[in-house]
Amino acid sequence: MLRQLFYKLYAFGVRVANIGVREDQAFHEKKKTQVINLCVAFGFFPKLFFIVQNLVYEKYLLVAFNLIMALGGIAILILNSYAKYRLARLLIISAGCLLFGLSAIFYRNGGEYFLLANLIIIIIFFTDTKYLVVTSLVNCVFFIGIKVFHHYSDFVYDSVPFERVLFNISWSMVLVIIALWFFKTEQLSYLREIEAKNNELLKTNQTKEKLFSIIAHDLRSPIGQLKGSLELVNHDYISPERFSQMAAKISDNVDQLHNTLDNLLRWSLSQLQGITANPERTEIAPILEEKYHILQQKLEEKNIRLAISGITQAVWVDPDHLRLILRNLLSNAVKYSHANSVISVTARTDSAGHITILIQDNGTGMSDTVKSHIFHSDTIQSKPGTANEKGTGLGLKLCREFIEKNHGRIYVESEENKGSCFYVCLPDAG
């Protein structure tokens, strides 16, 4: 019962705090509006209590002061609900200054200390210099004037109990604490936002530098070699027979260039426009066969055997995405495999409705540190293959993004100098 009451009060407080808060407001403006709403709401109930108490004790002027403050609080909430934020803040500051000042003069009830809370709220909540200066000066003049008046005059319209004075001083301190707490949390949120932006900018710059490096070296070098070879043929510096002997190496360079350029363009597109998947029932075996023929020359150069066994399953995936995934994973397996070794490709079905494709090699493997960041998009690193093959480090990141877009996942088991096994889990197409 108490828990339900607490939740209802909490939900009511949230609704009151969000009066007038709009989606298009800046973060700090939302917080300012919420704090003002809560201060007005929390102050409303003490004012009702004092209205009743002052009526009982026939202190009608105080009743009027408290009634005006309560109605002013309602007016502030209404103004906020109509997005009249500046007018609402001016009302709470001006009405508070006037009414608390008058109550302090007539009753010596500690109301002048609310002016200090008012002053802090002005400094924190107003950014317009004109409003800030004018309202701050008015509050300071009122506060000092009341203190001077109390010192040189014995005038008291009516007395109030000491408990009332103590309550007013305590409540003004609570308002000061709320305002300072808001200021501190707002500053901390700014600092966190700035830090996050700086980190994002740093990562972006690192990625940009890496991409420029890829363009400058990994793309420029094979294009330069191809251009040089063709110039040698065009100027008859080498015979067509010699060029035919070089053709295998040139073809390898062109394949590497094509894969690098394709990965680079796809990654750039994914960063700018996102990835759109169009999944359909896709047989795994034909795509593996297609990739085998593409990689056949590299496999023969290193005398590596690609063992594909018992794959008859179909997955629910974008076929173009699966081609990219298998191309990158198989290319990496060849790249990091030693000569005269075997790369095995198998698939298994689990009870959760997924097909897992396993691509296992006995190559260089990787350390735990390398495994921890190979799929992260904020780091682009690659180490040379066993035959000094180069790479960009984009392939595995693309694999992860494309697999996740098709509602799958990828992970790896690897140990240095003992090889790696990549697991690609995709929905079963049945």
C-alpha positions in Angstrom: 0.0 0.0 0.0 2.8 2.4 1.0 4.8 1.4 -2.0 1.8 2.1 -4.4 1.3 5.5 -2.7 5.0 6.3 -3.1 4.9 5.4 -6.9 1.8 7.5 -7.4 3.4 10.5 -5.6 6.5 10.0 -7.7 4.6 9.8 -10.9 2.7 13.0 -9.9 5.9 14.7 -9.2 7.3 13.7 -12.6 4.2 15.1 -14.3 4.5 18.4 -12.4 8.2 18.7 -13.2 7.6 18.2 -16.9 4.9 20.9 -17.2 5.9 22.9 -20.3 8.9 20.8 -21.0 9.2 20.3 -24.8 11.2 18.0 -27.0 12.8 20.8 -29.0 14.1 22.5 -25.8 17.8 22.5 -25.1 18.9 20.1 -22.4 19.8 22.8 -19.9 16.5 24.7 -20.6 14.5 21.6 -19.8 16.3 21.2 -16.5 15.7 24.9 -15.6 12.0 24.5 -16.3 11.8 21.3 -14.3 13.6 22.8 -11.3 11.3 25.8 -11.2 8.2 23.6 -11.5 9.4 21.5 -8.6 10.3 24.5 -6.4 6.8 26.0 -7.1 5.1 22.7 -6.4 7.0 22.0 -3.1 6.4 25.5 -2.0 2.6 25.4 -2.6 1.7 23.1 0.3 3.6 25.1 3.0 1.8 28.2 1.7 -1.6 26.5 2.1 -0.7 25.4 5.6 0.3 29.0 6.5 -2.8 30.4 5.0 -5.0 28.2 7.3 -2.7 28.9 10.3 -2.7 32.6 9.7 -6.5 32.6 9.3 -6.8 30.9 12.7 -4.5 33.5 14.3 -6.2 36.3 12.4 -3.1 37.5 10.7 -4.9 38.6 7.6 -2.0 40.5 5.9 0.1 37.3 6.0 -2.9 35.4 4.7 -2.9 37.8 1.7 0.8 37.4 1.2 0.7 33.6 1.2 -2.4 33.6 -1.0 -0.8 35.8 -3.6 2.3 33.6 -3.5 0.2 30.4 -3.9 -1.8 31.9 -6.9 1.5 33.2 -8.3 2.9 29.6 -8.2 -0.1 28.4 -10.2 0.4 31.2 -12.6 4.0 30.2 -13.1 3.0 26.6 -13.9 0.4 27.9 -16.4 2.9 30.2 -18.1 5.4 27.3 -18.4 2.7 25.1 -19.9 2.3 27.7 -22.6 6.1 28.0 -23.1 6.3 31.5 -21.6 9.4 30.6 -19.8 11.0 34.0 -19.4 7.8 35.6 -18.2 7.4 32.7 -15.7 10.9 33.3 -14.4 10.4 37.0 -14.2 7.2 36.5 -12.2 8.7 34.1 -9.7 11.7 36.5 -9.1 9.8 39.8 -9.0 6.9 38.4 -6.9 9.2 36.7 -4.5 11.3 39.8 -4.1 8.3 42.0 -3.4 6.3 39.7 -1.2 9.2 38.2 0.9 10.6 41.7 1.3 7.3 43.1 2.5 6.7 40.2 4.9 10.2 40.7 6.3 9.5 44.4 6.9 6.1 43.9 8.5 6.7 40.8 10.5 10.5 40.4 10.8 9.9 36.7 9.9 13.3 36.1 8.1 11.7 36.6 4.7 14.7 38.6 3.5 16.7 35.4 3.3 14.5 34.3 0.5 16.0 37.2 -1.4 19.4 35.5 -1.2 17.9 32.4 -2.7 16.3 34.6 -5.3 19.6 36.1 -6.2 21.3 32.7 -6.8 18.3 31.6 -8.9 18.7 34.8 -11.0 22.4 34.3 -11.6 21.9 30.6 -12.6 18.7 30.8 -14.6 19.1 34.0 -16.6 21.5 34.3 -19.5 20.2 37.7 -20.8 22.6 40.3 -19.3 19.9 43.0 -19.1 17.5 40.9 -17.0 20.3 39.4 -14.9 21.8 42.8 -14.0 18.5 44.6 -13.3 16.9 41.8 -11.2 20.1 41.1 -9.3 20.4 44.8 -8.3 16.8 45.0 -7.2 17.2 41.9 -5.0 20.5 43.3 -3.5 18.9 46.7 -2.8 15.9 45.0 -1.2 18.0 42.8 1.0 20.4 45.6 2.2 17.5 48.0 2.6 15.6 45.5 4.8 18.7 44.9 7.0 19.3 48.7 7.3 15.6 49.2 8.2 15.7 46.5 10.9 18.8 48.0 12.4 17.5 51.6 12.6 13.8 51.0 13.2 11.8 49.1 15.8 8.7 48.9 13.6 6.8 45.6 13.7 3.3 45.4 12.2 2.7 42.1 14.0 4.9 39.4 15.6 5.2 35.8 14.5 6.5 32.8 16.5 10.2 32.1 16.4 9.4 28.7 14.7 8.1 30.6 11.7 11.3 32.6 11.4 13.3 29.4 11.7 11.2 27.7 9.0 11.6 30.6 6.6 15.4 30.7 7.1 15.5 26.9 6.7 13.3 26.9 3.6 15.4 29.6 2.0 18.5 27.5 2.6 16.8 24.5 1.0 16.1 26.7 -2.1 19.7 27.8 -2.2 20.8 24.1 -2.0 18.5 23.1 -4.8 19.7 26.0 -7.0 23.4 25.2 -6.4 22.8 21.4 -6.8 21.1 22.2 -10.2 24.1 24.4 -11.2 26.6 21.7 -10.2 24.7 18.9 -12.1 24.3 21.1 -15.1 28.0 21.9 -15.1 28.9 18.2 -14.8 26.6 17.3 -17.6 28.3 20.0 -19.8 31.7 18.6 -18.9 30.6 15.0 -19.7 29.2 16.2 -23.0 32.4 18.1 -23.9 34.5 15.1 -22.9 32.3 12.7 -25.0 32.6 15.1 -28.0 36.3 15.4 -27.6 36.7 11.6 -27.5 34.4 11.3 -30.6 36.4 13.9 -32.4 39.7 12.2 -31.5 38.4 8.9 -32.8 37.2 10.5 -35.9 40.5 12.2 -36.5 42.3 8.9 -35.9 40.0 7.1 -38.4 40.4 9.9 -40.9 44.2 9.7 -40.6 44.1 5.9 -41.1 41.8 6.2 -44.1 44.2 8.7 -45.7 47.0 6.3 -45.0 45.0 3.5 -46.7 44.4 5.7 -49.7 48.0 6.9 -49.8 49.7 3.5 -49.5 47.4 0.5 -49.8 45.6 1.9 -52.9 48.4 3.9 -54.4 51.1 1.2 -54.3 49.2 -1.5 -56.4 48.0 1.1 -58.8 51.5 2.4 -59.2 52.9 -1.1 -59.8 50.2 -1.9 -62.4 50.8 1.5 -64.1 54.6 0.8 -64.2 54.1 -2.7 -65.6 51.8 -1.4 -68.4 54.3 1.4 -69.3 57.1 -1.2 -69.6 54.9 -3.2 -72.1 53.8 -0.1 -74.0 57.4 1.1 -74.5 58.6 -2.5 -75.4 61.0 -2.6 -72.4 59.7 -6.1 -71.7 58.4 -8.7 -74.0 54.8 -9.9 -74.0 56.2 -13.3 -72.8 57.8 -11.7 -69.8 54.6 -9.7 -69.1 52.6 -13.0 -69.2 54.9 -14.3 -66.5 54.2 -11.1 -64.4 50.5 -11.4 -65.0 49.9 -13.6 -62.0 51.5 -11.1 -59.6 49.6 -8.2 -61.3 46.3 -10.1 -61.0 47.0 -10.7 -57.3 47.7 -6.9 -56.9 44.5 -6.0 -58.7 42.5 -8.5 -56.6 43.9 -6.9 -53.4 43.2 -3.5 -54.8 39.6 -4.4 -55.6 39.0 -5.9 -52.2 40.6 -2.9 -50.4 38.6 -0.4 -52.5 35.4 -2.3 -52.0 35.8 -2.5 -48.2 36.7 1.1 -48.1 33.7 2.3 -50.1 31.3 0.0 -48.2 32.7 1.1 -44.8 32.5 4.8 -45.8 28.9 4.3 -47.1 27.9 2.5 -43.8 29.3 5.5 -41.8 27.5 8.1 -43.9 24.2 6.5 -44.7 24.0 3.4 -42.5 23.4 -0.2 -43.6 20.2 -1.4 -45.2 19.6 -5.2 -45.2 17.3 -7.0 -47.5 17.3 -10.5 -46.2 16.1 -13.5 -48.1 16.6 -17.3 -48.1 20.2 -17.7 -49.1 22.1 -21.0 -49.7 25.6 -20.9 -48.1 27.2 -23.5 -50.3 27.0 -21.7 -53.7 28.5 -18.5 -52.2 31.3 -20.5 -50.7 32.0 -22.1 -54.0 32.0 -18.7 -55.7 34.6 -17.4 -53.1 36.7 -20.5 -53.5 37.2 -19.8 -57.2 38.1 -16.2 -56.5 40.7 -17.2 -53.9 42.0 -20.2 -55.9 45.1 -18.5 -57.1 46.1 -17.3 -53.6 45.4 -20.8 -52.2 47.7 -22.3 -54.8 50.4 -19.8 -54.2 50.6 -20.8 -50.5 49.6 -24.4 -51.2 46.7 -24.1 -48.8 43.7 -26.5 -49.0 40.2 -25.1 -48.4 38.2 -28.0 -46.9 34.4 -27.3 -47.1 32.4 -30.1 -45.7 28.7 -30.9 -45.3 27.2 -27.4 -45.8 23.7 -27.8 -47.0 21.9 -25.1 -44.8 20.3 -21.9 -45.9 20.3 -18.7 -43.8 18.0 -15.7 -43.7 20.4 -13.0 -44.8 21.0 -10.3 -47.5 23.0 -12.4 -50.1 25.3 -9.5 -51.0 26.1 -9.1 -47.3 26.9 -12.8 -47.0 29.2 -12.6 -50.0 31.1 -9.7 -48.3 31.3 -11.5 -45.0 32.6 -14.8 -46.4 35.0 -13.0 -48.8 36.6 -11.1 -45.9 36.8 -14.0 -43.5 38.2 -16.4 -46.1 40.7 -13.8 -47.4 41.9 -13.3 -43.8 42.2 -17.0 -43.2 44.3 -17.3 -46.3 46.3 -14.2 -45.4 47.3 -15.5 -41.9 47.7 -19.2 -42.8 51.1 -20.8 -43.2 52.0 -22.5 -46.5 51.0 -26.1 -46.8 48.1 -25.8 -44.3 44.4 -26.4 -44.3 41.4 -24.0 -43.8 38.2 -25.8 -42.8 34.7 -24.4 -43.3 31.8 -26.1 -41.7 28.3 -25.2 -40.5 26.0 -26.4 -37.7 22.5 -25.8 -36.6 21.5 -25.0 -33.1 18.2 -25.3 -31.2 17.7 -21.5 -31.1 17.0 -21.3 -34.8 20.5 -20.1 -35.9 23.1 -21.5 -38.3 26.7 -21.0 -37.2 29.4 -21.0 -40.0 32.8 -21.9 -38.7 36.0 -20.8 -40.6 39.1 -22.3 -38.9 42.8 -22.0 -39.8 46.0 -23.0 -38.2 47.9 -19.8 -38.9 49.4 -17.0 -36.8 46.4 -16.6 -34.5 46.1 -13.5 -32.3 46.6 -12.3 -28.8 43.8 -11.4 -26.3 44.6 -7.7 -26.8 44.1 -7.9 -30.6 40.9 -10.0 -30.1 39.5 -7.3 -27.9 39.4 -4.6 -30.6 39.3 -6.3 -34.0 35.6 -5.8 -34.3 35.5 -2.3 -32.9 34.8 0.5 -35.4 36.9 3.1 -33.5 40.2 1.3 -34.2 41.5 0.5 -37.6 44.6 -1.8 -37.4 46.0 -4.6 -39.5 49.1 -6.7 -39.4 50.9 -8.3 -42.4 50.0 -11.8 -43.4 52.4 -14.8 -43.4 53.6 -13.8 -47.0 53.7 -10.1 -46.0 50.2 -9.5 -47.4 48.8 -6.1 -46.5 45.4 -5.2 -45.3 43.3 -2.2 -44.0 41.7 -3.6 -40.9 38.2 -2.7 -42.2 37.1 -6.2 -43.2 36.3 -7.6 -39.8 34.5 -4.4 -38.8 32.4 -4.5 -41.9 31.6 -8.2 -41.1 30.4 -7.3 -37.7 28.2 -4.4 -38.9 26.7 -6.4 -41.7 26.1 -9.5 -39.5 24.4 -7.5 -36.8 22.3 -5.7 -39.4 21.1 -9.2 -40.4 20.3 -10.1 -36.8 23.3 -12.3 -36.3 26.5 -12.1 -34.4 30.2 -12.9 -34.9 32.9 -13.9 -32.4 36.3 -15.5 -32.5 38.4 -18.1 -30.6 42.1 -17.7 -31.2 45.5 -18.3 -29.7 48.8 -16.9 -30.9 50.7 -19.2 -33.2 47.9 -21.8 -33.1 45.3 -20.3 -35.4 41.9 -18.8 -35.3 38.3 -19.9 -35.6 35.6 -17.4 -36.6 32.0 -18.1 -35.8 29.2 -16.4 -37.8 25.7 -17.0 -36.4 22.8 -16.1 -38.7 19.1 -16.8 -38.6 18.1 -20.2 -40.1 16.0 -19.9 -43.2 14.5 -23.4 -42.6 
